[in-house]
């Protein structure tokens, strides 16, 4: 009888000790890491400019840059599209000047936006709405 009790105790010790150890003594018990997917997306160079456009331009020029009739200060304005017409022919400098000084119903942004922000907006318009 003592033999069976001793055998049972020894078996229990082996079971308890065996359950507490991993198969690989060098392994930690953390779950295996899943390999990260290769990053294939290019960072968006216009992240900040998209925010600027949404804040200052989108209300009149629309999300898609098509402009159109917009009511501003109780007046209807015909806002030009960035996707065609003179916007395709204007130079970057023409765009920058228009943004800085405003005119034809457009407010001036020289005091609200830095020169770098304005240049970035022109690049954004060329890229997003004109495919350049």
N, CA, C and O of each residue as an XYZ file, in Angstrom:
528
protein
N       0.816     -1.188      0.000
C       0.000      0.000      0.000
C       0.857      1.248      0.000
O       0.567      2.212     -0.708
N       1.952      1.226      0.826
C       2.852      2.364      0.870
C       3.493      2.587     -0.495
O       3.738      3.726     -0.894
N       3.764      1.502     -1.206
C       4.357      1.589     -2.530
C       3.440      2.357     -3.480
O       3.904      3.220     -4.225
N       2.150      2.051     -3.457
C       1.186      2.704     -4.337
C       1.045      4.185     -3.994
O       0.923      5.013     -4.897
N       1.058      4.527     -2.735
C       0.969      5.935     -2.326
C       2.225      6.670     -2.775
O       2.146      7.782     -3.297
N       3.379      6.051     -2.573
C       4.636      6.652     -3.007
C       4.655      6.822     -4.525
O       5.105      7.855     -5.022
N       4.179      5.832     -5.262
C       4.126      5.907     -6.727
C       3.173      7.024     -7.179
O       3.461      7.745     -8.135
N       2.051      7.157     -6.490
C       1.071      8.195     -6.814
C       1.646      9.580     -6.549
O       1.456     10.489     -7.357
N       2.340      9.754     -5.438
C       2.951     11.045     -5.098
C       4.022     11.405     -6.121
O       4.088     12.542     -6.586
N       4.859     10.431     -6.469
C       5.920     10.688     -7.457
C       5.311     11.052     -8.802
O       5.802     11.967     -9.462
N       4.261     10.367     -9.227
C       3.582     10.677    -10.490
C       2.993     12.084    -10.445
O       3.097     12.839    -11.412
N       2.370     12.434     -9.309
C       1.786     13.774     -9.168
C       2.857     14.846     -9.259
O       2.638     15.885     -9.882
N       4.010     14.614     -8.650
C       5.115     15.574     -8.709
C       5.574     15.755    -10.152
O       5.785     16.883    -10.599
N       5.729     14.651    -10.880
C       6.139     14.747    -12.274
C       5.114     15.504    -13.116
O       5.483     16.291    -13.987
N       3.853     15.271    -12.862
C       2.797     15.950    -13.621
C       2.838     17.454    -13.344
O       2.780     18.260    -14.272
N       2.937     17.829    -12.071
C       2.958     19.247    -11.703
C       4.194     19.925    -12.266
O       4.095     21.006    -12.847
N       5.342     19.316    -12.107
C       6.589     19.904    -12.608
C       6.573     19.944    -14.130
O       6.985     20.938    -14.728
N       6.114     18.901    -14.745
C       6.077     18.833    -16.205
C       5.145     19.861    -16.820
O       5.440     20.364    -17.904
N       4.049     20.190    -16.187
C       3.099     21.170    -16.723
C       3.641     22.580    -16.607
O       3.241     23.457    -17.373
N       4.515     22.811    -15.694
C       5.045     24.152    -15.478
C       6.172     24.513    -16.406
O       6.548     25.684    -16.471
N       6.737     23.555    -17.137
C       7.861     23.828    -18.015
C       7.415     23.752    -19.466
O       6.558     22.951    -19.840
N       8.039     24.632    -20.286
C       7.749     24.569    -21.714
C       8.609     23.490    -22.336
O       9.564     23.009    -21.726
N       8.264     23.115    -23.552
C       9.039     22.096    -24.238
C      10.432     22.609    -24.556
O      11.395     21.842    -24.538
N      10.548     23.885    -24.844
C      11.825     24.496    -25.162
C      12.270     25.305    -23.951
O      11.602     26.279    -23.602
N      13.361     24.947    -23.304
C      13.772     25.659    -22.102
C      14.145     27.117    -22.381
O      14.170     27.921    -21.449
N      14.433     27.481    -23.631
C      14.787     28.856    -23.965
C      13.575     29.701    -24.355
O      13.689     30.913    -24.538
N      12.435     29.066    -24.478
C      11.242     29.786    -24.929
C      10.544     30.439    -23.753
O      10.462     29.873    -22.663
N      10.042     31.641    -23.992
C       9.177     32.232    -22.975
C       7.765     31.769    -23.277
O       7.522     31.232    -24.358
N       6.863     31.950    -22.396
C       5.512     31.433    -22.575
C       4.603     32.411    -23.299
O       3.383     32.248    -23.288
N       5.187     33.429    -23.932
C       4.380     34.390    -24.686
C       3.922     33.742    -25.984
O       4.617     32.887    -26.532
N       2.758     34.144    -26.474
C       2.298     33.577    -27.740
C       3.254     33.969    -28.866
O       3.892     35.021    -28.827
N       3.333     33.114    -29.846
C       4.219     33.375    -30.974
C       3.772     34.633    -31.696
O       2.578     34.855    -31.900
N       4.728     35.444    -32.075
C       4.414     36.682    -32.780
C       4.002     36.357    -34.205
O       4.584     35.493    -34.860
N       3.003     37.057    -34.660
C       2.560     36.916    -36.035
C       3.407     37.853    -36.870
O       3.511     39.033    -36.538
N       4.012     37.375    -37.935
C       4.851     38.263    -38.732
C       4.036     39.433    -39.266
O       2.920     39.263    -39.757
N       4.610     40.611    -39.162
C       3.921     41.807    -39.646
C       3.866     41.769    -41.164
O       4.803     41.332    -41.832
N       2.749     42.236    -41.685
C       2.604     42.303    -43.134
C       3.573     43.349    -43.661
O       3.819     44.367    -43.014
N       4.108     43.095    -44.817
C       5.014     44.067    -45.403
C       4.217     45.321    -45.738
O       3.129     45.256    -46.311
N       4.779     46.449    -45.370
C       4.120     47.717    -45.643
C       4.243     48.020    -47.128
O       5.342     48.236    -47.639
N       3.123     48.035    -47.806
C       3.138     48.304    -49.231
C       2.583     49.690    -49.529
O       2.756     50.204    -50.634
N       1.922     50.295    -48.558
C       1.332     51.602    -48.782
C       2.409     52.676    -48.668
O       3.278     52.617    -47.798
N       2.335     53.641    -49.551
C       3.232     54.779    -49.506
C       2.644     55.800    -48.555
O       1.438     56.046    -48.588
N       3.463     56.398    -47.711
C       2.921     57.422    -46.818
C       2.296     58.556    -47.633
O       2.802     58.917    -48.695
N       1.219     59.101    -47.140
C       0.508     60.172    -47.832
C       1.213     61.493    -47.560
O       1.174     62.003    -46.440
N       1.853     62.043    -48.575
C       2.578     63.303    -48.405
C       1.633     64.477    -48.182
O       2.075     65.559    -47.797
N       0.348     64.280    -48.418
C      -0.617     65.372    -48.311
C      -1.485     65.304    -47.057
O      -2.528     65.956    -47.003
N      -1.088     64.542    -46.062
C      -1.921     64.375    -44.863
C      -2.286     65.731    -44.264
O      -3.463     66.014    -44.041
N      -1.294     66.563    -44.005
C      -1.533     67.872    -43.398
C      -2.295     68.780    -44.357
O      -3.186     69.522    -43.943
N      -1.946     68.719    -45.622
C      -2.599     69.579    -46.609
C      -4.066     69.195    -46.794
O      -4.898     70.065    -47.051
N      -4.394     67.920    -46.670
C      -5.800     67.505    -46.741
C      -6.612     68.171    -45.627
O      -7.755     68.578    -45.837
N      -6.012     68.276    -44.452
C      -6.685     68.926    -43.325
C      -6.867     70.417    -43.618
O      -7.931     70.984    -43.365
N      -5.821     71.039    -44.151
C      -5.896     72.462    -44.514
C      -6.976     72.676    -45.564
O      -7.777     73.604    -45.451
N      -7.002     71.826    -46.584
C      -8.019     71.942    -47.640
C      -9.413     71.792    -47.041
O     -10.309     72.577    -47.351
N      -9.599     70.801    -46.196
C     -10.920     70.578    -45.590
C     -11.354     71.782    -44.759
O     -12.530     72.144    -44.755
N     -10.426     72.388    -44.071
C     -10.742     73.513    -43.182
C     -11.012     74.805    -43.947
O     -11.928     75.549    -43.598
N     -10.222     75.080    -44.989
C     -10.283     76.394    -45.639
C     -10.869     76.397    -47.051
O     -11.304     77.450    -47.516
N     -10.895     75.276    -47.738
C     -11.237     75.280    -49.159
C     -12.480     74.466    -49.514
O     -13.230     74.819    -50.424
N     -12.682     73.385    -48.787
C     -13.691     72.395    -49.156
C     -15.114     72.949    -49.193
O     -15.922     72.528    -50.021
N     -15.418     73.872    -48.319
C     -16.774     74.415    -48.264
C     -17.191     75.014    -49.607
O     -18.337     74.857    -50.030
N     -16.274     75.690    -50.269
C     -16.596     76.304    -51.556
C     -16.173     75.447    -52.754
O     -16.922     75.317    -53.722
N     -14.990     74.872    -52.688
C     -14.462     74.119    -53.838
C     -14.887     72.659    -53.840
O     -14.596     71.935    -54.792
N     -15.570     72.214    -52.790
C     -16.113     70.848    -52.648
C     -15.007     69.810    -52.423
O     -13.830     70.054    -52.686
N     -15.425     68.666    -51.936
C     -14.499     67.574    -51.635
C     -13.765     67.124    -52.894
O     -12.583     66.785    -52.847
N     -14.476     67.124    -54.013
C     -13.885     66.632    -55.260
C     -13.281     67.736    -56.125
O     -12.851     67.470    -57.247
N     -13.243     68.988    -55.615
C     -12.620     70.090    -56.337
C     -13.429     70.654    -57.480
O     -12.905     71.430    -58.279
N     -14.704     70.280    -57.579
C     -15.518     70.718    -58.718
C     -16.140     72.102    -58.556
O     -16.657     72.656    -59.527
N     -16.102     72.675    -57.348
C     -16.668     74.017    -57.155
C     -18.149     74.040    -57.483
O     -18.884     73.106    -57.163
N     -18.584     75.133    -58.133
C     -19.987     75.279    -58.500
C     -20.608     76.452    -57.770
O     -19.901     77.297    -57.221
N     -21.931     76.504    -57.763
C     -22.622     77.601    -57.089
C     -22.616     77.373    -55.581
O     -22.990     76.311    -55.085
N     -22.176     78.417    -54.870
C     -22.071     78.352    -53.417
C     -22.628     79.649    -52.850
O     -22.363     80.731    -53.374
N     -23.392     79.535    -51.791
C     -23.937     80.719    -51.135
C     -22.996     81.123    -50.003
O     -22.790     80.370    -49.051
N     -22.423     82.336    -50.125
C     -21.505     82.864    -49.120
C     -21.967     84.269    -48.760
O     -22.104     85.129    -49.630
N     -22.205     84.494    -47.472
C     -22.654     85.811    -46.991
C     -23.854     86.324    -47.790
O     -23.870     87.467    -48.249
N     -24.834     85.474    -47.944
C     -26.078     85.815    -48.650
C     -25.885     86.111    -50.138
O     -26.791     86.630    -50.790
N     -24.718     85.785    -50.672
C     -24.483     85.976    -52.109
C     -24.164     84.624    -52.724
O     -23.497     83.786    -52.117
N     -24.653     84.431    -53.940
C     -24.313     83.225    -54.690
C     -23.028     83.476    -55.468
O     -22.926     84.432    -56.236
N     -22.065     82.613    -55.256
C     -20.806     82.710    -55.976
C     -20.641     81.505    -56.877
O     -20.997     80.384    -56.513
N     -20.097     81.750    -58.057
C     -19.745     80.638    -58.939
C     -18.273     80.331    -58.687
O     -17.380     81.027    -59.170
N     -18.050     79.281    -57.924
C     -16.691     78.895    -57.533
C     -16.097     78.033    -58.645
O     -16.710     77.053    -59.068
N     -14.905     78.397    -59.118
C     -14.308     77.619    -60.207
C     -13.922     76.210    -59.786
O     -13.617     75.936    -58.626
N     -13.948     75.344    -60.763
C     -13.537     73.961    -60.570
C     -12.022     73.864    -60.717
O     -11.415     74.579    -61.514
N     -11.429     72.976    -59.944
C     -10.006     72.699    -60.097
C      -9.766     71.630    -61.161
O      -8.624     71.381    -61.549
N     -10.836     71.001    -61.631
C     -10.687     69.849    -62.525
C     -10.688     70.210    -64.001
O     -10.467     69.340    -64.844
N     -10.931     71.463    -64.331
C     -10.967     71.848    -65.735
C     -10.887     73.357    -65.894
O     -10.670     74.088    -64.928
N     -11.065     73.811    -67.127
C     -11.074     75.240    -67.406
C      -9.742     75.913    -67.123
O      -8.672     75.343    -67.333
N      -9.845     77.155    -66.634
C      -8.624     77.945    -66.426
C      -7.714     77.342    -65.363
O      -6.514     77.617    -65.359
N      -8.249     76.538    -64.476
C      -7.426     75.927    -63.427
C      -6.340     75.034    -64.021
O      -5.282     74.850    -63.419
N      -6.604     74.488    -65.186
C      -5.605     73.636    -65.840
C      -4.523     74.467    -66.529
O      -3.407     73.997    -66.748
N      -4.877     75.718    -66.868
C      -3.943     76.583    -67.590
C      -3.158     77.500    -66.666
O      -2.054     77.921    -67.012
N      -3.706     77.817    -65.498
C      -3.033     78.723    -64.572
C      -1.720     78.129    -64.082
O      -1.604     76.920    -63.882
N      -0.747     78.990    -63.895
C       0.538     78.541    -63.356
C       0.408     78.355    -61.845
O      -0.554     78.813    -61.227
N       1.377     77.687    -61.277
C       1.401     77.532    -59.822
C       1.443     78.906    -59.153
O       0.806     79.125    -58.122
N       2.194     79.821    -59.747
C       2.305     81.169    -59.190
C       0.948     81.873    -59.208
O       0.616     82.591    -58.265
N       0.151     81.675    -60.281
C      -1.194     82.258    -60.359
C      -2.064     81.717    -59.212
O      -2.775     82.470    -58.548
N      -1.991     80.414    -58.999
C      -2.755     79.803    -57.901
C      -2.323     80.375    -56.552
O      -3.157     80.748    -55.727
N      -1.022     80.435    -56.343
C      -0.509     80.949    -55.074
C      -0.983     82.377    -54.829
O      -1.400     82.716    -53.721
N      -0.918     83.207    -55.854
C      -1.358     84.600    -55.712
C      -2.854     84.677    -55.407
O      -3.279     85.478    -54.575
N      -3.642     83.854    -56.074
C      -5.090     83.844    -55.831
C      -5.391     83.449    -54.381
O      -6.250     84.048    -53.734
N      -4.686     82.449    -53.885
C      -4.905     82.006    -52.508
C      -4.469     83.091    -51.525
O      -5.157     83.361    -50.541
N      -3.319     83.710    -51.800
C      -2.813     84.747    -50.897
C      -3.715     85.973    -50.860
O      -4.090     86.444    -49.786
N      -4.063     86.487    -52.038
C      -4.767     87.768    -52.128
C      -6.283     87.637    -52.208
O      -7.007     88.582    -51.895
N      -6.764     86.469    -52.627
C      -8.201     86.302    -52.805
C      -8.674     87.059    -54.034
O      -7.901     87.324    -54.954
N      -9.942     87.399    -54.034
C     -10.530     88.143    -55.156
C     -11.639     87.351    -55.804
O     -11.704     86.127    -55.692
N     -12.519     88.077    -56.491
C     -13.681     87.470    -57.156
C     -14.528     86.665    -56.172
O     -15.047     85.601    -56.510
N     -14.660     87.181    -54.960
C     -15.479     86.519    -53.951
C     -14.705     85.587    -53.032
O     -15.219     85.158    -51.999
N     -13.478     85.275    -53.407
C     -12.653     84.393    -52.571
C     -11.919     85.231    -51.529
O     -11.339     86.266    -51.855
N     -11.946     84.782    -50.279
C     -11.200     85.521    -49.252
C      -9.688     85.332    -49.416
O      -9.231     84.343    -49.989
N      -8.933     86.290    -48.907
C      -7.471     86.191    -48.900
C      -7.041     85.282    -47.748
O      -7.614     85.323    -46.659
N      -6.039     84.478    -48.006
C      -5.543     83.552    -46.986
C      -4.106     83.859    -46.576
O      -3.482     83.069    -45.868
N      -3.576     85.001    -47.017
C      -2.197     85.353    -46.711
C      -1.950     85.426    -45.208
O      -0.870     85.064    -44.741
N      -2.923     85.883    -44.460
C      -2.768     86.011    -43.009
C      -3.121     84.712    -42.266
O      -2.781     84.565    -41.093
N      -3.786     83.788    -42.928
C      -4.215     82.543    -42.287
C      -3.284     81.377    -42.576
O      -3.153     80.465    -41.760
N      -2.640     81.405    -43.730
C      -1.797     80.284    -44.159
C      -0.383     80.762    -44.457
O      -0.183     81.859    -44.977
N       0.584     79.937    -44.127
C       1.980     80.272    -44.438
C       2.231     80.072    -45.931
O       1.439     79.437    -46.626
N       3.337     80.622    -46.406
C       3.719     80.438    -47.815
C       3.883     78.949    -48.124
O       3.519     78.489    -49.206
N       4.432     78.204    -47.166
C       4.616     76.755    -47.363
C       3.265     76.052    -47.456
O       3.095     75.145    -48.272
N       2.302     76.461    -46.626
C       0.954     75.868    -46.685
C       0.303     76.144    -48.037
O      -0.349     75.272    -48.611
N       0.485     77.352    -48.534
C      -0.116     77.728    -49.823
C       0.519     76.930    -50.957
O      -0.187     76.437    -51.837
N       1.835     76.800    -50.946
C       2.513     75.987    -51.975
C       2.040     74.535    -51.902
O       1.828     73.892    -52.930
N       1.876     74.024    -50.681
C       1.399     72.645    -50.507
C      -0.019     72.493    -51.046
O      -0.343     71.464    -51.639
N      -0.871     73.501    -50.849
C      -2.236     73.453    -51.394
C      -2.213     73.390    -52.916
O      -2.984     72.643    -53.518
N      -1.339     74.165    -53.537
C      -1.240     74.141    -55.007
C      -0.793     72.757    -55.478
O      -1.359     72.214    -56.426
N       0.216     72.184    -54.825
C       0.666     70.828    -55.184
C      -0.460     69.824    -54.991
O      -0.645     68.923    -55.810
N      -1.219     69.983    -53.895
C      -2.345     69.095    -53.602
C      -3.400     69.181    -54.704
O      -3.875     68.155    -55.191
N      -3.765     70.398    -55.097
C      -4.766     70.586    -56.158
C      -4.276     69.946    -57.451
O      -5.031     69.247    -58.128
N      -3.019     70.184    -57.791
C      -2.468     69.594    -59.017
C      -2.518     68.054    -58.954
O      -2.865     67.401    -59.938
N      -2.181     67.505    -57.833
C      -2.125     66.047    -57.673
C      -3.515     65.432    -57.610
O      -3.814     64.490    -58.345
N      -4.361     65.957    -56.741
C      -5.669     65.343    -56.480
C      -6.714     65.593    -57.561
O      -7.489     64.698    -57.898
N      -6.735     66.792    -58.098
C      -7.826     67.164    -59.006
C      -7.407     67.278    -60.458
O      -8.255     67.349    -61.348
N      -6.103     67.297    -60.704
C      -5.650     67.460    -62.084
C      -4.743     66.332    -62.527
O      -4.283     66.315    -63.669
N      -4.481     65.391    -61.640
C      -3.684     64.220    -61.996
C      -2.245     64.521    -62.368
O      -1.633     63.785    -63.142
N      -1.706     65.595    -61.824
C      -0.318     65.961    -62.145
C       0.592     65.647    -60.997
O       1.797     65.885    -61.081
